[in-house]
């Protein structure tokens, strides 16, 4: 089947050349050279998005999703690039139009590497420390060297980031449709498109966009391969499926090896828990094990660039996590006076659990609403927090949703996905030190799997109208109300200043009442 026709260029070509002209006028350097470079990238992006959307089924719903996903990420990225220098903070990142410091530093190093005489593979050298793993730095330098050699044009990387974040959608859509059906795919797709943290990262030239794309490749390859193995054809070798799976895993290894390892762990559990006899194909597990071991050494080698030599890959990773947790804990205490006060008042054993719980609620919605800042940053903060607080109830209820499935294999798989998602969320809370930027960004690395669970939850709730969703949302509203008042008093002296500990006890008490009432109500109705 043909997925791209000559008539498609009736809209692709004028749109590409028109947008290329606009972006070139917003960047330094020769306008004609910039126009050609941007137009070429737009032609490539629109063509590949058209091909992938038709390949995935080409339904009208998917077309709208892909179009909106790209528009939100691209327009959002350009808007923040233009708005931050005018209405941001007085720091180097904002003045240069970057939301993330990491994106700024990597972009500057990519341009330096591109205009030097050094080969692109030098991006994997420890001299370029702002990209821990080197893959995204190498790609960025390649784009600058061969598409924009005359001038530094950051919006090219914004365009490509929006593109790769969107390109993952058709692959993930097709995988979810094949594995769980169209209703789950529709819910999954709209969450993928609209989630604010994903939109922000997609327009910021960050590695999370690329990891979402590679995760989608790997998911489609695995689902396609696993479906063939489930049709009474054990040990079947499907080259096309394995190509996508390997492509996705290799891409993750270049950008963030730890995500490749977690993905392989998910797939291994997927094979095991959906295997009726409990013994998956030996060669399939062997491939996963070999790639996992290779990935462990790649990860350890990447971390060792920071002088974390510790012998085996496991010891290097273990030392890195301990050092990261300690440094981020110190950073959290140093950056917040009230956190330091709380730490001084609480036993030492409570500090790590406190950071985990505090990190779970980052970015805090009441703080995003009331903390003094510029208009641009307030809009960004509120959207990010609203997105997370909308997704959180679905993830909390994912275990109950999974347990409600009557099909054993599906139930076990969804529980396994929930365990991995929550394990990652807690790990990022510890790794990110409850930082309102790093923690949510690390969390979004597993956004594909979070969205799959949320899509299942939405379909399950529409079918069952289970009361626990309302109850969990009510618990969240209690949290937002009391901490909203606490933050309003802290910054604007509105209302009574209640002690922090008293607020926590009150929230926990109301949560207990809602939970106990829910249990009683369910038993009474049954």
C-alpha positions as CSV (number, residue, x, y, z in Angstrom):
1,X,0.0,0.0,0.0
2,X,1.3,3.5,-0.9
3,X,1.4,5.9,2.0
4,X,2.5,9.1,0.3
5,X,1.0,10.5,-2.9
6,X,2.0,13.4,-5.2
7,X,-1.2,15.3,-4.3
8,X,0.0,15.4,-0.7
9,X,2.6,17.9,-1.7
10,X,-0.1,20.4,-2.7
11,X,-0.4,21.2,0.9
12,X,3.0,20.0,2.2
13,X,5.1,22.1,-0.1
14,X,3.4,25.5,0.4
15,X,3.1,25.0,4.1
16,X,6.8,24.0,4.4
17,X,8.1,26.9,2.4
18,X,5.8,29.3,4.2
19,X,6.8,28.2,7.7
20,X,10.4,28.0,6.6
21,X,10.3,31.7,5.6
22,X,8.7,32.7,8.9
23,X,11.2,30.8,11.0
24,X,14.2,32.0,9.0
25,X,13.1,35.6,9.6
26,X,13.2,34.8,13.4
27,X,16.8,33.6,13.4
28,X,20.2,35.1,12.8
29,X,22.2,34.3,9.6
30,X,21.6,34.5,5.9
31,X,17.8,34.5,5.4
32,X,17.9,32.5,2.1
33,X,20.2,29.8,3.6
34,X,17.9,29.6,6.7
35,X,14.8,29.4,4.6
36,X,16.2,26.5,2.6
37,X,17.2,24.7,5.7
38,X,13.9,25.2,7.6
39,X,11.9,24.3,4.4
40,X,13.9,21.1,3.9
41,X,13.2,20.1,7.5
42,X,9.5,20.9,7.3
43,X,9.2,18.9,4.0
44,X,10.9,15.9,5.7
45,X,8.8,16.2,8.9
46,X,5.4,16.6,7.2
47,X,6.2,13.8,4.7
48,X,7.2,11.3,7.4
49,X,4.2,12.2,9.6
50,X,1.9,11.7,6.7
51,X,3.4,8.3,5.9
52,X,3.4,7.1,9.5
53,X,-0.2,8.3,10.1
54,X,-1.5,6.4,7.0
55,X,0.6,3.4,7.9
56,X,-1.0,3.3,11.4
57,X,-4.5,3.3,9.9
58,X,-5.2,6.8,8.8
59,X,-8.4,7.2,10.8
60,X,-9.7,10.8,10.9
61,X,-9.3,10.8,14.7
62,X,-5.6,9.9,14.4
63,X,-5.1,12.5,11.7
64,X,-6.5,15.2,14.1
65,X,-4.3,13.8,16.9
66,X,-1.1,13.9,14.9
67,X,-1.8,17.4,13.5
68,X,-2.7,18.8,16.9
69,X,0.2,17.1,18.7
70,X,2.7,18.6,16.3
71,X,1.1,22.1,16.3
72,X,1.0,22.3,20.1
73,X,4.6,21.3,20.5
74,X,6.0,23.3,17.6
75,X,4.0,26.5,18.3
76,X,4.6,26.1,22.1
77,X,8.3,25.8,21.5
78,X,8.5,28.8,19.2
79,X,6.2,30.8,21.6
80,X,8.4,30.2,24.6
81,X,11.6,30.9,22.6
82,X,10.1,34.3,21.7
83,X,8.4,35.1,25.0
84,X,11.1,34.2,27.6
85,X,13.6,36.9,26.5
86,X,10.8,39.5,26.9
87,X,8.9,38.2,29.8
88,X,11.2,35.8,31.6
89,X,13.8,36.0,34.3
90,X,17.1,37.9,34.1
91,X,19.2,34.8,33.6
92,X,21.1,33.4,30.6
93,X,18.6,30.7,29.8
94,X,15.6,32.9,29.7
95,X,17.4,35.6,27.8
96,X,18.4,33.0,25.2
97,X,14.8,31.7,25.0
98,X,15.4,28.3,26.7
99,X,12.9,26.7,29.2
100,X,15.5,24.2,30.3
101,X,19.1,24.9,31.3
102,X,20.1,21.4,30.0
103,X,18.7,22.3,26.5
104,X,20.6,25.6,26.5
105,X,24.0,24.1,27.5
106,X,23.7,21.2,25.1
107,X,22.6,23.4,22.3
108,X,25.6,25.7,22.8
109,X,28.0,22.8,22.9
110,X,26.3,21.3,19.8
111,X,27.0,24.5,17.9
112,X,30.6,24.6,19.1
113,X,31.1,21.1,18.0
114,X,29.4,21.7,14.6
115,X,31.6,24.6,13.7
116,X,34.8,23.0,14.9
117,X,36.9,20.6,12.9
118,X,36.3,17.7,15.3
119,X,34.2,14.7,14.2
120,X,30.6,14.4,15.3
121,X,31.5,11.2,17.3
122,X,33.4,13.5,19.7
123,X,30.0,14.2,21.3
124,X,30.5,10.9,23.2
125,X,33.7,12.2,24.7
126,X,33.7,13.3,28.3
127,X,34.8,16.8,27.3
128,X,31.2,17.5,26.3
129,X,29.8,16.9,29.8
130,X,26.4,18.7,29.3
131,X,25.0,15.6,27.5
132,X,25.7,12.7,29.8
133,X,25.3,10.1,27.1
134,X,26.2,12.0,24.0
135,X,23.6,10.8,21.5
136,X,21.4,13.9,21.5
137,X,24.5,16.1,21.4
138,X,25.8,14.2,18.3
139,X,22.4,14.5,16.5
140,X,22.2,18.3,17.3
141,X,25.7,18.9,16.1
142,X,25.0,16.9,12.9
143,X,22.0,19.1,12.1
144,X,23.9,22.3,12.7
145,X,26.9,21.2,10.7
146,X,25.1,20.0,7.6
147,X,21.8,22.0,7.5
148,X,22.7,25.3,9.3
149,X,26.5,25.7,9.0
150,X,26.5,29.5,8.6
151,X,24.6,30.4,11.8
152,X,23.3,29.1,15.1
153,X,19.5,28.5,14.6
154,X,18.1,26.9,17.8
155,X,14.6,26.7,16.3
156,X,15.7,24.0,14.0
157,X,16.2,21.7,17.0
158,X,12.8,22.9,18.4
159,X,11.2,21.9,15.1
160,X,12.9,18.4,15.2
161,X,12.0,17.9,18.8
162,X,8.3,18.6,18.1
163,X,8.5,16.3,15.1
164,X,10.0,13.3,16.9
165,X,7.6,13.7,19.8
166,X,4.7,13.6,17.4
167,X,6.1,10.8,15.2
168,X,5.9,8.4,18.1
169,X,2.1,8.8,18.3
170,X,1.2,6.7,15.2
171,X,3.5,3.9,16.2
172,X,2.1,3.8,19.8
173,X,-1.5,4.2,18.5
174,X,-1.1,1.1,16.3
175,X,0.5,-0.9,19.1
176,X,-2.2,0.0,21.6
177,X,-5.0,-0.6,19.1
178,X,-3.7,-4.1,18.2
179,X,-3.1,-5.0,21.8
180,X,-6.0,-3.5,23.7
181,X,-8.5,-2.2,21.1
182,X,-9.7,1.1,19.6
183,X,-11.4,2.6,22.7
184,X,-8.2,2.4,24.7
185,X,-6.2,3.8,21.8
186,X,-8.5,6.8,21.5
187,X,-8.2,7.6,25.2
188,X,-4.4,7.0,25.1
189,X,-4.0,9.2,22.0
190,X,-5.7,12.3,23.4
191,X,-3.8,12.1,26.7
192,X,-0.6,11.7,24.7
193,X,-1.5,14.8,22.6
194,X,-2.7,17.1,25.3
195,X,-0.5,16.4,28.4
196,X,1.2,19.7,29.1
197,X,4.6,18.4,30.4
198,X,4.9,16.4,27.2
199,X,4.0,19.4,25.1
200,X,6.6,21.6,26.9
201,X,9.3,19.0,26.5
202,X,8.4,18.4,22.9
203,X,9.0,22.0,22.1
204,X,12.2,22.3,24.1
205,X,14.8,20.1,22.4
206,X,15.1,17.7,25.3
207,X,15.9,14.0,25.2
208,X,12.5,13.0,26.6
209,X,10.9,13.7,23.1
210,X,13.4,11.3,21.5
211,X,12.9,8.7,24.2
212,X,9.2,8.8,23.6
213,X,9.8,8.2,19.9
214,X,12.2,5.3,20.6
215,X,9.8,3.9,23.2
216,X,7.0,3.9,20.6
217,X,9.2,2.2,18.1
218,X,10.1,-0.5,20.6
219,X,6.5,-0.9,21.7
220,X,5.2,-1.4,18.2
221,X,8.0,-3.9,17.4
222,X,7.4,-5.9,20.6
223,X,3.6,-5.9,20.3
224,X,3.8,-7.1,16.7
225,X,6.4,-9.8,17.5
226,X,4.5,-10.9,20.6
227,X,1.2,-11.2,18.7
228,X,2.8,-13.6,16.3
229,X,4.3,-15.6,19.1
230,X,0.9,-15.9,20.8
231,X,-0.8,-17.4,17.7
232,X,0.4,-21.0,18.5
233,X,3.6,-20.2,16.7
234,X,6.3,-20.2,19.3
235,X,9.8,-19.1,18.5
236,X,8.6,-17.4,15.3
237,X,11.1,-15.0,13.8
238,X,9.5,-11.8,12.4
239,X,12.2,-9.6,10.9
240,X,10.1,-6.4,10.5
241,X,8.9,-6.5,14.1
242,X,12.4,-7.1,15.5
243,X,13.8,-4.3,13.4
244,X,11.5,-1.8,15.0
245,X,12.2,-3.3,18.4
246,X,16.0,-3.2,18.0
247,X,15.9,0.2,16.5
248,X,13.9,1.5,19.5
249,X,16.2,-0.1,22.0
250,X,19.4,1.1,20.3
251,X,18.0,4.6,20.1
252,X,17.4,4.6,23.8
253,X,20.9,3.3,24.5
254,X,22.3,6.3,22.6
255,X,20.1,8.9,24.4
256,X,19.6,7.3,27.9
257,X,20.6,3.7,28.5
258,X,18.7,3.4,31.8
259,X,15.4,3.8,29.9
260,X,16.4,1.0,27.5
261,X,17.1,-1.2,30.5
262,X,13.7,-0.4,32.1
263,X,11.9,-1.0,28.8
264,X,13.6,-4.4,28.5
265,X,12.5,-5.2,32.0
266,X,8.9,-4.3,31.1
267,X,9.0,-6.5,28.0
268,X,10.5,-9.4,29.9
269,X,7.7,-9.2,32.4
270,X,5.2,-8.8,29.6
271,X,6.4,-12.1,28.1
272,X,6.3,-13.9,31.4
273,X,3.0,-12.7,32.8
274,X,1.1,-13.2,29.5
275,X,2.5,-16.7,28.9
276,X,-0.1,-19.2,29.8
277,X,2.4,-21.9,30.9
278,X,4.8,-19.4,32.4
279,X,7.7,-20.4,30.2
280,X,8.4,-17.9,27.4
281,X,10.4,-18.7,24.4
282,X,14.1,-19.2,25.4
283,X,15.6,-17.3,22.5
284,X,13.3,-14.3,23.0
285,X,14.4,-14.1,26.6
286,X,18.0,-14.7,25.6
287,X,18.0,-11.7,23.3
288,X,16.4,-9.5,26.0
289,X,19.1,-10.7,28.5
290,X,22.0,-10.0,26.1
291,X,20.8,-6.5,25.3
292,X,20.1,-5.8,29.0
293,X,23.7,-6.8,29.8
294,X,25.1,-4.7,27.0
295,X,22.9,-1.8,28.1
296,X,24.2,-2.1,31.7
297,X,27.8,-1.7,30.5
298,X,26.8,1.3,28.3
299,X,25.0,2.9,31.2
300,X,27.9,2.3,33.6
301,X,30.4,3.7,31.0
302,X,28.2,6.8,30.5
303,X,28.0,7.4,34.3
304,X,31.7,6.7,34.7
305,X,32.3,9.9,32.7
306,X,31.5,11.6,35.9
307,X,34.4,9.8,37.7
308,X,32.1,7.3,39.4
309,X,34.4,4.4,38.9
310,X,33.2,1.5,41.0
311,X,34.1,-1.7,39.2
312,X,31.1,-3.6,37.9
313,X,28.2,-1.9,36.1
314,X,25.9,-2.6,39.1
315,X,28.3,-0.9,41.6
316,X,28.8,2.2,39.3
317,X,25.0,2.6,39.0
318,X,24.5,2.0,42.7
319,X,27.1,4.6,43.6
320,X,25.6,7.1,41.1
321,X,22.1,6.7,42.6
322,X,23.4,7.1,46.1
323,X,25.4,10.2,45.2
324,X,22.6,11.7,43.2
325,X,20.1,11.2,46.0
326,X,22.4,12.7,48.6
327,X,23.2,15.8,46.4
328,X,19.6,16.4,45.5
329,X,18.6,16.1,49.1
330,X,21.1,18.7,50.0
331,X,20.0,20.9,47.1
332,X,16.3,20.6,48.3
333,X,17.2,21.7,51.8
334,X,19.5,24.5,50.7
335,X,16.9,25.8,48.3
336,X,13.9,26.0,50.6
337,X,13.9,27.6,54.1
338,X,10.8,25.9,55.2
339,X,12.0,22.5,54.1
340,X,15.2,23.0,56.1
341,X,13.0,23.9,59.1
342,X,10.9,20.8,58.7
343,X,14.1,18.6,58.3
344,X,15.4,20.1,61.6
345,X,12.2,19.2,63.3
346,X,11.7,15.6,62.0
347,X,13.7,12.4,62.8
348,X,16.4,11.6,60.2
349,X,14.6,8.4,59.1
350,X,11.6,10.4,58.0
351,X,13.5,12.6,55.5
352,X,13.7,10.2,52.6
353,X,10.0,9.3,52.8
354,X,9.2,13.0,53.0
355,X,11.2,13.7,49.9
356,X,9.4,10.8,48.1
357,X,6.0,12.1,49.0
358,X,6.9,15.7,48.3
359,X,8.3,14.7,45.0
360,X,5.1,12.9,44.1
361,X,3.1,16.2,44.3
362,X,5.6,18.2,42.2
363,X,4.9,20.5,40.5
364,X,2.6,21.7,43.3
365,X,-0.5,23.2,41.8
366,X,-1.3,25.7,44.6
367,X,2.3,27.0,44.5
368,X,2.0,27.4,40.7
369,X,-1.1,29.5,41.1
370,X,0.1,31.9,43.9
371,X,3.9,32.1,43.7
372,X,5.0,35.5,42.4
373,X,6.6,35.2,38.9
374,X,6.3,36.5,35.4
375,X,3.2,35.8,33.2
376,X,5.0,33.4,30.9
377,X,6.3,31.3,33.8
378,X,3.0,31.4,35.6
379,X,1.2,30.0,32.5
380,X,3.8,27.3,32.1
381,X,3.7,26.4,35.8
382,X,-0.1,26.2,36.0
383,X,-0.4,24.1,32.9
384,X,2.3,21.6,34.0
385,X,0.7,21.2,37.5
386,X,-2.8,20.9,36.1
387,X,-1.6,18.2,33.8
388,X,0.1,16.1,36.5
389,X,-2.8,16.5,39.0
390,X,-5.2,15.3,36.2
391,X,-3.1,12.3,35.5
392,X,-2.3,11.3,39.1
393,X,-5.7,9.9,40.0
394,X,-5.6,7.6,37.0
395,X,-2.2,6.3,38.0
396,X,-3.3,5.8,41.6
397,X,-6.3,3.8,40.5
398,X,-4.4,1.8,37.9
399,X,-4.0,-1.2,40.3
400,X,-7.7,-1.4,41.0
401,X,-8.5,-1.0,37.4
402,X,-6.0,-3.8,36.5
403,X,-7.4,-6.1,39.3
404,X,-10.9,-5.7,37.9
405,X,-10.0,-7.3,34.6
406,X,-11.5,-10.8,34.1
407,X,-8.8,-11.9,31.8
408,X,-5.8,-13.3,33.7
409,X,-3.1,-12.4,31.2
410,X,-4.4,-8.8,30.8
411,X,-4.8,-8.3,34.5
412,X,-1.3,-9.5,35.2
413,X,0.2,-7.3,32.5
414,X,-1.6,-4.2,33.7
415,X,-0.5,-4.8,37.2
416,X,3.1,-5.3,36.0
417,X,2.9,-2.0,34.1
418,X,1.5,-0.3,37.1
419,X,4.4,-1.6,39.3
420,X,7.0,-0.4,36.8
421,X,5.3,3.0,36.4
422,X,5.1,3.6,40.2
423,X,8.6,2.3,40.8
424,X,9.9,4.8,38.3
425,X,7.8,7.7,39.8
426,X,9.2,7.0,43.2
427,X,12.8,6.6,41.9
428,X,12.5,10.0,40.1
429,X,11.2,11.6,43.3
430,X,14.3,10.4,45.0
431,X,16.7,11.1,42.1
432,X,15.2,14.6,41.5
433,X,15.2,15.6,45.1
434,X,11.6,16.8,44.7
435,X,12.8,19.4,42.3
436,X,9.9,21.0,40.5
437,X,11.7,20.7,37.1
438,X,14.0,17.7,37.1
439,X,11.6,15.4,39.0
440,X,8.7,15.9,36.6
441,X,11.0,15.7,33.6
442,X,12.5,12.4,34.7
443,X,9.0,11.2,35.4
444,X,7.9,12.0,31.9
445,X,10.5,9.6,30.4
446,X,8.0,6.8,31.2
447,X,5.0,8.9,29.9
448,X,4.2,6.4,27.2
449,X,3.4,3.7,29.8
450,X,1.6,6.2,32.1
451,X,-0.6,7.1,29.2
452,X,-1.4,3.5,28.4
453,X,-2.6,3.0,32.0
454,X,-4.5,6.3,32.0
455,X,-6.2,5.2,28.7
456,X,-7.3,1.9,30.3
457,X,-8.5,3.7,33.3
458,X,-10.7,6.1,31.3
459,X,-12.3,3.2,29.4
460,X,-12.8,1.2,32.6
461,X,-14.4,4.1,34.4
462,X,-16.8,4.8,31.5
463,X,-17.9,1.2,31.5
464,X,-18.1,0.7,35.2
465,X,-18.6,4.2,36.6
466,X,-16.6,3.0,39.6
467,X,-17.0,5.4,42.6
468,X,-13.4,5.2,43.5
469,X,-12.4,7.7,40.9
470,X,-14.6,10.4,42.4
471,X,-13.2,9.5,45.9
472,X,-9.6,9.8,44.8
473,X,-10.3,13.1,43.1
474,X,-12.0,14.2,46.3
475,X,-8.9,13.3,48.2
476,X,-6.9,15.4,45.7
477,X,-9.3,18.3,46.2
478,X,-8.8,18.2,49.9
479,X,-5.0,18.4,49.4
480,X,-5.3,21.3,47.0
481,X,-7.7,23.2,49.3
482,X,-5.6,23.1,52.4
483,X,-2.3,23.6,50.7
484,X,-3.8,26.3,48.5
485,X,-4.7,28.2,51.7
486,X,-1.2,27.5,53.1
487,X,0.5,29.0,50.1
488,X,-1.9,31.9,49.9
489,X,-1.1,32.8,53.5
490,X,2.6,32.3,52.9
491,X,2.8,34.7,50.0
492,X,-0.2,37.0,50.5
493,X,-1.0,36.6,54.2
494,X,-4.6,35.6,53.4
495,X,-6.4,33.7,56.2
496,X,-5.0,32.0,59.3
497,X,-1.4,30.7,59.3
498,X,-1.8,27.0,60.4
499,X,1.2,25.0,61.3
500,X,2.5,22.7,58.5
501,X,2.2,19.6,60.7
502,X,-1.4,20.4,61.6
503,X,-2.3,20.8,57.9
504,X,-0.8,17.4,57.1
505,X,-2.6,15.7,60.0
506,X,-5.9,17.3,58.9
507,X,-5.4,16.2,55.3
508,X,-4.5,12.6,56.3
509,X,-7.6,12.5,58.6
510,X,-10.0,13.6,55.9
511,X,-8.3,11.1,53.5
512,X,-8.9,8.4,56.0
513,X,-12.6,9.3,56.4
514,X,-13.1,9.3,52.6
515,X,-11.3,5.9,52.3
516,X,-13.2,4.3,55.2
517,X,-16.5,5.7,53.8
518,X,-15.7,4.2,50.4
519,X,-15.0,0.8,51.9
520,X,-18.2,0.9,53.9
521,X,-20.2,2.1,51.0
522,X,-18.9,-0.7,48.7
523,X,-19.7,-3.4,51.3
524,X,-23.1,-1.9,52.0
525,X,-24.0,-1.9,48.3
526,X,-22.8,-5.5,47.8
